[in-house]
Each structure stands twice: as structure tokens, then as C-alpha cells.
Amino acid sequence: MRKVTLVMLGLSAPLLAGPSGDVAKGWFFNCGVRGDQPCAAVGTYRGALDRDIVYHGAASVSVTSESSKARQFGGVHQMIGAADYRGKRVRYSAQVRTENVTDWAGLWLRADDGDGRVLAFDNMETSHRGLRGTREWSRQEVVLDIPQEANAIRFGLVLSGAGKAWLDDVHVDIVAPDVPVTLKRLDWGARNVPVPADRLQPPRNLDFED
């Protein structure tokens, strides 16, 4: 239970401070230290558009770190409105590639209410599916039920510790109820800064071609 709690707090913390940079159209870089320190406390992570290593098309995005400190992490994410997904089961899937990852890398998906309260969450490591070492492109996914009171949905790629990870060919789909969720726990109780309605858009630039 302790590890799950730390991982959850780690992804909540940097989003309290807000995104720290636009990596690709619709995508933002975020970073932090598990606990409550903002991105400014972590200087070793970089997010970038990559036109050399791709799954298909002209570009992917990558997250790189030279730090071996497992408590630090960086990532890229997108934030969308939840209106079209409320009361439905959502699958966030993508192609992920890793190189020399010392702690873990993986996808994450989260739903917040209008007050910033975390309603549903999975970051692959929380559900014991984090990627380590060096791996070629592979399809990964997170599946969650989005509560009716959800206001915003966030999804992205996170890298913890040293190494590099890539993200490409992203999909956000409503799926049938018989598709298993990857984590059943709901209503985490953590809070983040509420998101203004004008910042919530449909998914965009999921193939990084814009």
C-alpha cells in the first residue's frame, strides 16, 4: 500500500504547479518529486518532439533523464474535457519504447472532478505494469471507468529515474463494459488545481503530426 500511495502522490504533485512547457501541439511537459515539490526542484528531465525515432509517421515525443533518483520523474501529458466520457469505460492506449530505464516508465490516465478531486487513476506502475530497461515499441494501455461527476481527464507518459521513453500512436476510446479495467480503485481523495472550462478540449494531435 505504501508504494501505491507514493506513486499516486508523485503524479499529482507536479500538476498542482501546472504544466511547465509545450512539447507538441496539445501536449505539455510535467515533472516533479514524489511528494509535494514542483517542477523547479527537478532539472534533469526533458520532453521533446522526436523526428528520428518513431513508431509511424513523422514524429513521436520523448522524455529523457540522466538522473538515477527514483523519487524524481518527468513526463508529457494532455488534458481534455470529460463530458463525452462520463459514465463510460475509457481505454487510453499508445505505443511506448524505452531505453535504459532504471526505475520505470509507463502510461497514466486520470479523471478529476470540478474541484480538482481525483476520482479515478492508474499509471501502470500503480497496477504493477511499469516498463523497465530497454524495450522496442509495444502497445500499452490503461482502462478506467470515468465517473459521472468527472470534469477533466488527463493522460500521458511518465518516466521515473534515469533513461529515455518514447510515446506514439495514441488512442483514447470508449470501450465496451466487458473490457477489463486496469485498476478498480476509484475516488483517491487527492486534490489538484481545478481546470477552467476554456482549457478543456477534445483529444488533439494524438499522432504528433500537427
GIZIVEN-V294197 format. One record per run of one state. SS is the DSSP state (A for helix, B for strand, O for the rest). FROM is the first residue (numbers start at 1). TO is the last residue. If there is no record, write none. Layout:
BEGIN
SS&FROM&TO, SS&FROM&TO
END
This chain:
BEGIN
O&1&1, A&2&17, O&18&20, B&21&24, O&25&26, B&27&33, O&34&36, B&37&37, O&38&38, A&39&41, O&42&44, B&45&50, O&51&59, B&60&65, O&66&71, B&72&81, O&82&82, A&83&85, O&86&88, B&89&113, O&114&116, B&117&122, O&123&130, B&131&145, O&146&149, B&150&160, O&161&162, B&163&175, O&176&185, B&186&186, O&187&190, B&191&191, O&192&196, A&197&199, O&200&200, B&201&201, O&202&210
END
